[in-house]
Amino acid sequence: MNTLIRVRGWITDSTVIHPQSKITEPDKIHRLRIHPQDSFILFKLEDAIKQLKEEHEMQPRNPEEFINTEQKDRVIDGCQIVLESLYPPKLEGELKGIERDDELQGRFVQAVGHLRILKDGNVFLSVHILEPAYLDDFNPIQ
């Protein structure tokens, strides 16, 4: 399954420039929340997540691996899309000069990343590139 995802919308929250860590997440995670321009992408993401999980279930596993029965996917939170990465995304265009996370809030952007699935079956959406978005023809899932 090709999991390249492009999300276009308005940033509602960001810890991309200055990532934070939690007690349960010792690594610093670059996280971004986007309110999508078109809410139809939420349904497309749900379908892509379902397909990714089905493919994951078909793979042979070592019986000693921990299998999480209470999965908490981190892609969709209400009407927002959550993107995260251990590595900072590449900022393009006018976003290159941004030095604080609050400068990103409210911006209309396009984020490029991949759906990923962990061994325990939890799915997350990584973010690799963050760039200003423009109004033109747009295909969110390729």
N, C-alpha and C positions, 0 to 999 in steps of 0.2 A: 504494500500500500504506500502510495506517495503521500507523505504527511506534510509537505510544504504548505504553510498557511500564511496568508496575508490578511491582516486585520486593519481596517481603516476606521478611525473614529477619534473621539476626543479623550484626552488623558484626564482621568479623574483622580489618580493617585500614582505617585512614583517614588521609588527608592532605587533608581537607576544610577544616579551620579554618586550618591552616598548610600550604599547598601547597608542593611541592618541584619543582625543575627538575633535569634531567639535562643532560649535555653534548649528547646527541643530541636532547633536547627543551628548547630554550631558554626556552619559555614555561612558566610555573608551571601545573601541572595539578592540579586538585582531583580526587583519586582516592579511591574507596571500594570495598572488597571486602565482599561479602555472601555468607554461606552461606545459601542459600534455605531457606525453611520447607518447601517442597515441591520435591523434585528434578525433578519432571515439567516444571517451567518450563525446565530446561536443554534438554529436547527441543523444547519450543515455541520457545525462542530459536534453536536450531539451524535449525529450519524457517523462521523469520522471516528469519534471516540468509541462508539459501539463496535465498529468494524475492527479497530485496532485491538480492542479487548478480545474479540472473537478470534482473531489471528493469534493473539498471545496465549489464549486457552488451548489452542491446537498444538502448541510447541511442547516437545517433551521436556519434563522437569526432573530435577533431582529430588527425590522424596524428602530429603533432609532440608530442602530450602523452606524458609519461612513463607507461608502463604497467608496473606492478610485477608481475613473474611469481612472486615469492616473497611471497605475501600472509601477513600476520600479524595476523589479527583479534584484537581486544583485549577481547572480551566475556566469554568463558568461559575460566577458568583452573582446570583440574582440576574440582573440585566447587563452585567459587566463581564468582560473577558480579562482573565488574569494571565499575564505572561511573566515568566521568570527564568533566571539563568544564574549559574555560578560565575559566569564571565560577563563583563560589561558588554552590552550591545554596541555595535558600531553606529555612531551618530553621524548622520549625513546632512548635507545642506546647511541651512541656517541653525540647525540643532548642534552643530559642532562646537560652537562657542559657549554653550550653556554650562554653567558652573554649579548651579543649585537645582535640586529637584523641584522646588516650587515654581521655577521658571518654565517647567514642562507642563504644569497643570493647565488644562483648558485648551491646549494646542490640538489642532487637527492634524493627525499623523497617520502614517502607515507603518505597521510593525510587521517584520518578516521573521518567521520562526518555523519550528517543526513540532508536531505532536510527538511526545515521547512517552514510553510506558516503562515503569520500574519493574523489578522482579516480582514485587508484591502485587502488581496489577494496577497500581495507581497511575493515573495519566496526568501529565502536565504539558503546558505549551511553552516551549523555550522561545527566547527572543534573541535574534542575531543582529538584526538591522532595524534601526528606528530612523525614519525620515519624514520630512514634511509631506503631507498629502495634498493632492490637487483634485478638483472635481473633473473627472473624465470617466471613460469606460473603465470598469473595474471588475475583476474576477477574483473573489476572495480565496477560493480554493482551487489550486491547479493540480 
